[in-house]
Amino acid sequence: MRGLAGLIGVLGLIFAAGCSAKTATGSETHQSSSCIPPAFRLFGPQPALPKELSTPLEATILSSFAIFRRGALPSEELPGVSPVGGGLDHVLSRDYELSGFYPAYLRQVRRLPDGRRYFVIPAFARPEAVPLARCFRAGVRRRLVQQQHRRLTEPVYCIIEVGGSREAPVPGCEPFAQVAESFQAFHVSDFLGEPTIELVPDGIASVRIVYPSHVQVVASVSENAFLLTPPPTPRSRLDVYLRRLARKIGEGDRLPKAERERITRQYNKAYTGTYPTRIEWLDSAGGLVRAISPPTAESDSATSVGDLRAPIGG
């Protein structure tokens, strides 16, 4: 279901970009295609592979995350991929929109009993051209332009999953500037949500995540990272409502377009009610270090670099 919500969001971006463009023939068709974000175009040149960066990480990152201050271990190589000059650029290009990455700082953050392994690697995002202003509602393009500018300057960390299901969503990237907001964790739904890995700075021993159902999950921290596995889906009116909407959305073309869009809006609005309501960082004694409220549109706009997943081609 988390994958369904993500797909709805991505499709919404495409529709928002193209909604005001014409879709007829000739020059009108060209206008429509110009409103499609470059990453979603089926044809055209493939972006260059991300570059290997050999410079040290920023001092602020090294001072906050012990995992990057220690040396790499022999066990921290991706299976069949050498960290330097061995295809890691192809792995990252397949899953993420990156301009460069730090192979010397690839680190394993978690290994699960089922064999899944999670790695973290610092990187920089690849900026993309933003469609013209006429392709967006008022104010939307400015926010996207700011995101693309931050891609040039804001380092991000990307999580790589090895040994998981091919159908599982790609874990994703997050700006180091958003770590204090626990942005990814606040989007882990208890409505059949997928687990996620997120970084925390030195001094945090565990993280408490509180859901609307009042269920609390306490995740231990190891290697500056915690794994949030959402609790079982609660039996509630919201659960029944979301399942009913999901079934209707699954009917696809059998629904009139206007009805499908209306149901999708209902689903998106209701789905946010399954996200955590509070996240707390705890020290080794269980004391509260930081209490975090859900991110707002304003806080996200100030730090986001947009979605870095590579949706087509890679």
Stockholm file with secondary structure:
# STOCKHOLM 1.0

chainA/1-314         MRGLAGLIGVLGLIFAAGCSAKTATGSETHQSSSCIPPAFRLFGPQPALPKELSTPLEATILSSFAIFRRGALPSEELPGVSPVGGGLDHVLSRDYELSGFYPAYLRQVRRLPDGRRYFVIPAFARPEAVPLARCFRAGVRRRLVQQQHRRLTEPVYCIIEVGGSREAPVPGCEPFAQVAESFQAFHVSDFLGEPTIELVPDGIASVRIVYPSHVQVVASVSENAFLLTPPPTPRSRLDVYLRRLARKIGEGDRLPKAERERITRQYNKAYTGTYPTRIEWLDSAGGLVRAISPPTAESDSATSVGDLRAPIGG
#=GR chainA/1-314 SS CHHHHHHHHHHHHHHHHHTTSCCSSTHHHHHHHHTSCGGGCSSSCCCCCCEECCSCCCHHHHHHCHHHHSCCCGGGSCTTCBTTTBBHHHHHHHHBCEEEECGGGCEEEEECTTSCEEEEEEEEECCCCCCCGGGSCTTHHHHHHHHHHHHHHCCEEEEEEESSCTTSCCCEEEEGGGGGGTTTGGGCCTTTCCCEEEECCTTCCEEEEECTTSCEEEEEEETTEEEECCCCCCCSHHHHHHHHHHHHHTTGGGSCHHHHHHHHHHHHHHHGGGSCSEEEEECTTSCEEEEECCCCHHHHHHHCCCCCBCCSCC
#=GC SS_cons         CHHHHHHHHHHHHHHHHHTTSCCSSTHHHHHHHHTSCGGGCSSSCCCCCCEECCSCCCHHHHHHCHHHHSCCCGGGSCTTCBTTTBBHHHHHHHHBCEEEECGGGCEEEEECTTSCEEEEEEEEECCCCCCCGGGSCTTHHHHHHHHHHHHHHCCEEEEEEESSCTTSCCCEEEEGGGGGGTTTGGGCCTTTCCCEEEECCTTCCEEEEECTTSCEEEEEEETTEEEECCCCCCCSHHHHHHHHHHHHHTTGGGSCHHHHHHHHHHHHHHHGGGSCSEEEEECTTSCEEEEECCCCHHHHHHHCCCCCBCCSCC
//
